[in-house]
Amino acid sequence: SYELSQPPSVSVSPGQTASITCSGDKLGDKPVCWYQQKPGQSPVLVIYQDTKRPSGIPERFSGSNSGNTATLTISGTHVMDEADYYCQTWDIKVFGGGTKLTVL
Amino acid sequence: EVQLVDSGGGLVQPGGSLRLSCATSGFMFSAYWMSWVRQAPRKGLEWVADIKQDGSEKYHGNSVKGRFTISRDNAKNSLFLQMNSLRVEDTAVYYCVRESVAPWGGFDYWGQGTLVTVSS
């Protein structure tokens, strides 16, 4: 079965750039989505089709996908961006294990 | 405003059954694929099942295939998940989710989730 790997945790200082990776075999050939989940809340879609932002998602969120790695980048990270982030291959709907982003 | 309201969770013994419901409003329900996604306590997300707009196609994840069945009632704008032969490892928050109409658009709206606990 297909698997996606994410680092368990990433730390960043406020105002800096955070990068969260998602790895899988030939992942660049598959469409990738990213979700943000804050404690006690339902997930929120922040990136779809590798690079697109849904309405209402700040421009500081961006995505890329090439080779075996997809990356979610948060530029000028805010304290409010602290959350768990999950990648997903949309064609088979597999999720990565999630990355806890700490902003401190 | 798009709303998805999950219900039907609770405590059930191993081997038991439960039926989850999702009441939707604020969008044309019959125009969207719908899914169930679950999250075990302190764990990640797992896609469970999805269903086509008219109910003619249904897909279930390997971990629930043969035990869970997704269905929908477009007249009542509602989504369902019938869960049979429940196991301890099915314990999770279950989310009703709308699939975006955009190509490869992701899950664009989520319910608040309903907790299913399988325990003796």
Interface residues (C-beta under 8 A of the other chain):
Chain A: S1 P31 C33 Y35 Q37 S42 P43 V44 L45 Y48 Q49 K52 P54 Y86 Q88 W90 D91 K93 V94 F95 G96 G97 G98
Chain B: S35 G44 L45 E46 W47 D50 N62 Y95 S100 A102 P103 W104 G105 G106 F107 D108 W110 G111 Q112 G113
